């Protein structure tokens, strides 16, 4: 079976820098207060749709009620001003366009001693004023991925037991942030709530594998509006070590099944491979090393 997903022509990233002191002149910040490898790209993109900067009083900011985590929500609400860095670019220019935008947000945060919130992940971007540059090499693990977690309110959950295959099925976790690269988010639902760390590890590894193939495909198919992939994904080698938390690269690979959610075309489901006869919790418990994550 094959899975087909739509690929947008362009995507948008938004970084909100929550500050108390309004910058006098953003032109003096970008690119002059920036450092690192993204400075030249920022100078070329600023003022275009690839890189727009706006300043709002917090009370009038269109981002004052964006969906963010508790820490980010407080930072956005307490600030007096929001400096909003927006990048809209073709998917063929990702992840570079998003990296440049986040580098600019870091420069603004340095100049104004602000806190950066990534609107797509709903999380604060870790940043140390004056000592942290945006990395030149893209790594999905560098805070480009966030999470939504839902736990069924009506469930009766047993005590945590890593060997329990009859545990609850109330947990749903989905990624936040893949869509900035033109890739659907990925979701795993129906696991035991005690297995949240394991579920995140699986989804993060699946996201990394899917994104690597997706970016290579968009580079070679710049005009395509949809992509078709196989329904099974093999996880092995270094990626299995990431999931299991163990350095043994000789472990047997395991498979995950990718599915399309008919009610939500912006999300792909992750589940045990076809032919597995047990429950999702059976699969999580029997797959070597998963619950060590």
C-alpha positions as CSV (number, residue, x, y, z in Angstrom):
1,X,0.0,0.0,0.0
2,X,1.1,3.6,-0.7
3,X,0.5,6.8,1.1
4,X,0.1,10.1,-0.8
5,X,0.2,13.5,0.9
6,X,-0.1,17.0,-0.5
7,X,2.9,19.3,-0.6
8,X,2.2,23.1,-0.4
9,X,4.0,25.4,-2.7
10,X,5.2,27.5,0.2
11,X,5.1,27.5,4.0
12,X,5.4,30.1,6.7
13,X,7.4,30.3,10.0
14,X,6.7,32.8,12.7
15,X,9.0,33.6,15.6
16,X,7.7,36.0,18.2
17,X,10.3,37.8,20.3
18,X,8.7,39.0,23.5
19,X,10.5,42.1,24.8
20,X,10.0,44.8,27.3
21,X,12.1,47.4,25.5
22,X,10.9,48.3,22.0
23,X,13.8,48.4,19.5
24,X,14.5,51.9,18.3
25,X,15.3,50.8,14.7
26,X,15.2,47.2,13.5
27,X,17.3,48.2,10.5
28,X,20.2,48.6,13.0
29,X,19.6,45.1,14.3
30,X,19.2,43.1,11.1
31,X,21.7,42.1,9.9
32,X,24.2,44.3,11.8
33,X,23.6,42.9,15.2
34,X,23.6,39.3,13.8
35,X,26.6,37.0,13.8
36,X,27.3,33.6,12.2
37,X,26.7,32.1,8.8
38,X,23.1,33.4,8.3
39,X,24.0,37.1,8.3
40,X,24.4,37.5,4.6
41,X,21.3,35.6,3.8
42,X,19.3,37.7,6.2
43,X,20.6,40.9,4.6
44,X,19.4,39.7,1.2
45,X,16.0,38.5,2.4
46,X,14.9,41.3,4.7
47,X,12.0,43.3,3.4
48,X,10.7,40.4,1.2
49,X,8.2,37.7,2.0
50,X,11.1,35.5,3.0
51,X,11.9,37.8,5.9
52,X,9.5,40.4,7.4
53,X,9.8,42.1,10.7
54,X,7.0,43.9,12.6
55,X,6.7,45.4,16.1
56,X,3.4,45.4,18.0
57,X,2.4,46.5,21.5
58,X,1.6,43.3,23.2
59,X,-2.0,44.3,23.9
60,X,-2.6,44.7,20.1
61,X,-0.4,41.9,18.9
62,X,-2.1,39.3,16.7
63,X,0.0,36.7,18.4
64,X,-0.9,37.4,22.0
65,X,-3.2,34.4,22.1
66,X,-1.3,31.9,20.1
67,X,-1.3,28.3,21.2
68,X,1.9,27.9,23.2
69,X,3.0,26.0,26.3
70,X,2.7,27.4,29.8
71,X,6.2,28.8,29.9
72,X,5.9,30.4,26.5
73,X,2.4,31.7,27.2
74,X,3.6,33.6,30.3
75,X,6.5,35.1,28.4
76,X,4.2,36.4,25.6
77,X,1.7,37.8,28.1
78,X,4.2,39.5,30.4
79,X,6.1,41.3,27.6
80,X,5.3,44.9,26.6
81,X,6.1,44.4,22.9
82,X,6.3,41.7,20.3
83,X,8.8,41.7,17.6
84,X,7.5,39.3,15.0
85,X,9.8,37.6,12.5
86,X,7.9,36.0,9.6
87,X,9.3,34.0,6.8
88,X,7.1,32.7,3.9
89,X,9.1,30.8,1.3
90,X,8.8,27.9,-1.2
91,X,9.3,24.5,0.3
92,X,12.3,24.0,-2.0
93,X,14.0,26.8,0.1
94,X,13.5,25.0,3.3
95,X,15.0,24.5,5.9
96,X,17.3,27.4,5.0
97,X,14.6,30.0,5.0
98,X,13.4,29.0,8.5
99,X,16.9,28.9,9.8
100,X,17.6,32.4,8.6
101,X,14.4,33.7,10.2
102,X,15.3,32.1,13.5
103,X,18.8,33.5,13.3
104,X,17.2,37.0,12.9
105,X,14.9,36.3,15.9
106,X,18.1,35.5,17.9
107,X,19.6,38.8,16.8
108,X,16.5,40.7,17.9
109,X,16.5,38.8,21.2
110,X,20.2,39.7,21.8
111,X,19.6,43.4,21.0
112,X,16.4,43.7,23.2
113,X,17.0,41.0,25.8
114,X,13.9,39.1,24.6
115,X,12.5,35.6,24.7
116,X,11.9,33.8,21.4
117,X,8.7,31.8,20.9
118,X,8.3,29.5,17.9
119,X,4.6,29.8,16.9
120,X,4.6,26.5,15.1
121,X,6.1,24.4,17.9
122,X,4.4,26.4,20.6
123,X,7.6,26.5,22.6
124,X,10.4,28.8,23.7
125,X,13.5,28.6,21.6
126,X,16.4,28.2,24.0
127,X,18.7,31.2,23.6
128,X,21.5,32.8,25.7
129,X,21.9,36.5,25.0
130,X,25.2,37.2,23.5
131,X,26.5,33.6,23.4
132,X,24.3,31.5,21.1
133,X,24.3,31.6,17.3
134,X,21.9,29.8,15.0
135,X,23.7,26.6,13.9
136,X,24.7,26.5,10.3
137,X,23.9,22.8,9.8
138,X,20.2,21.9,10.1
139,X,19.3,19.3,12.7
140,X,15.6,18.6,13.4
141,X,16.6,17.9,17.1
142,X,17.7,21.6,17.5
143,X,14.3,22.6,18.8
144,X,12.5,22.5,15.5
145,X,9.9,20.1,16.8
146,X,7.2,20.5,19.4
147,X,4.4,18.3,20.7
148,X,0.7,18.2,21.4
149,X,-0.3,15.7,24.1
150,X,-3.8,14.6,24.9
151,X,-4.8,12.1,27.7
152,X,-8.4,10.8,27.7
153,X,-10.3,12.3,30.6
154,X,-12.6,9.3,31.0
155,X,-9.8,6.7,31.3
156,X,-8.9,4.7,34.4
157,X,-5.2,4.3,34.2
158,X,-3.3,1.6,36.1
159,X,0.0,2.2,37.9
160,X,3.0,2.4,35.6
161,X,4.4,-1.0,34.6
162,X,6.9,-1.2,31.7
163,X,5.8,-4.8,31.0
164,X,2.1,-4.2,31.1
165,X,0.4,-5.0,27.7
166,X,-3.1,-4.6,29.1
167,X,-2.5,-1.0,30.2
168,X,-4.7,2.0,29.3
169,X,-5.0,3.4,25.7
170,X,-5.7,7.0,26.5
171,X,-2.6,8.7,25.1
172,X,-2.4,10.7,21.9
173,X,0.8,12.6,20.9
174,X,1.4,14.5,17.7
175,X,4.4,16.5,16.4
176,X,4.3,20.3,15.9
177,X,6.6,21.9,13.3
178,X,7.0,19.5,10.4
179,X,4.5,21.5,8.3
180,X,7.0,24.4,8.0
181,X,8.9,22.0,5.7
182,X,5.8,21.0,3.7
183,X,5.5,17.7,5.5
184,X,2.4,16.5,7.4
185,X,2.7,16.2,11.2
186,X,2.9,12.6,12.5
187,X,0.7,11.2,15.3
188,X,0.6,8.1,17.5
189,X,-2.7,7.5,19.4
190,X,-3.9,4.7,21.7
191,X,-0.8,4.1,23.8
192,X,-0.7,3.9,27.5
193,X,-0.2,7.3,29.2
194,X,2.8,5.8,31.1
195,X,4.6,5.4,27.8
196,X,4.7,9.1,26.8
197,X,8.6,9.3,26.7
198,X,8.8,6.2,24.5
199,X,6.0,7.5,22.2
200,X,7.9,10.8,21.8
201,X,11.1,9.0,21.0
202,X,9.4,6.9,18.3
203,X,7.7,9.9,16.7
204,X,10.9,12.0,16.8
205,X,12.8,9.2,14.9
206,X,10.0,8.7,12.4
207,X,9.9,12.5,11.8
208,X,13.6,12.6,11.2
209,X,13.4,9.7,8.7
210,X,10.4,11.1,6.9
211,X,11.9,14.7,6.7
212,X,15.2,13.5,5.3
213,X,13.5,11.8,2.4
214,X,11.0,14.6,2.0
215,X,13.7,17.3,1.6
216,X,15.6,15.2,-0.9
217,X,12.4,14.7,-2.8
218,X,11.5,18.3,-2.9
219,X,14.9,19.3,-4.2
220,X,14.5,16.9,-7.1
221,X,10.8,17.6,-7.7
222,X,10.4,21.3,-7.2
223,X,7.1,21.6,-9.2
224,X,5.3,18.6,-7.7
225,X,2.3,19.1,-5.5
226,X,2.0,15.7,-3.9
227,X,4.3,12.9,-2.9
228,X,3.7,9.1,-2.6
229,X,5.6,7.0,-0.1
230,X,5.5,3.4,1.1
231,X,3.4,2.6,4.2
232,X,6.2,0.9,6.1
233,X,9.3,2.6,7.5
234,X,12.3,0.7,8.8
235,X,14.2,2.1,11.8
236,X,17.7,0.8,12.4
237,X,21.3,1.6,12.9
238,X,22.0,5.0,14.5
239,X,18.3,5.9,14.5
240,X,17.5,2.8,16.6
241,X,20.2,3.8,19.0
242,X,18.4,7.2,19.4
243,X,15.1,5.6,20.1
244,X,16.4,2.9,22.4
245,X,18.8,5.1,24.3
246,X,21.5,2.4,23.8
247,X,24.7,2.7,21.7
248,X,24.4,-0.9,20.2
249,X,24.2,-0.3,16.5
250,X,23.9,-4.0,15.8
251,X,20.3,-4.4,16.9
252,X,17.7,-5.7,14.6
253,X,15.8,-2.9,12.9
254,X,12.1,-2.6,13.6
255,X,9.2,-1.4,11.4
256,X,6.6,1.2,11.8
257,X,3.5,1.7,9.7
258,X,2.6,5.1,8.3
259,X,-1.0,5.8,7.5
260,X,-3.1,8.7,6.2
261,X,-5.8,10.2,8.4
262,X,-8.8,10.7,6.2
263,X,-10.4,13.3,8.5
264,X,-7.1,15.2,8.7
265,X,-4.9,15.4,5.7
266,X,-2.3,17.5,7.6
267,X,-1.3,14.5,9.8
268,X,0.0,11.0,9.2
269,X,-0.5,8.2,11.7
270,X,2.2,6.0,13.2
271,X,1.3,2.4,14.3
272,X,2.6,-1.2,14.4
273,X,3.5,-2.8,11.1
274,X,0.9,-4.7,9.1
275,X,0.6,-8.3,10.3
276,X,1.3,-7.5,14.0
277,X,-1.5,-9.2,15.9
278,X,-1.2,-7.5,19.3
279,X,-2.1,-4.1,20.6
280,X,-0.1,-0.9,20.3
281,X,1.1,-1.4,23.9
282,X,2.1,-5.0,23.0
283,X,4.2,-3.6,20.2
284,X,5.8,-0.9,22.3
285,X,6.7,-3.4,25.0
286,X,8.0,-6.1,22.7
287,X,10.1,-3.8,20.4
288,X,13.6,-4.1,21.9
289,X,14.8,-1.0,23.8
290,X,11.8,1.2,23.1
291,X,10.7,1.7,26.7
292,X,14.3,2.5,27.7
293,X,13.8,5.9,26.0
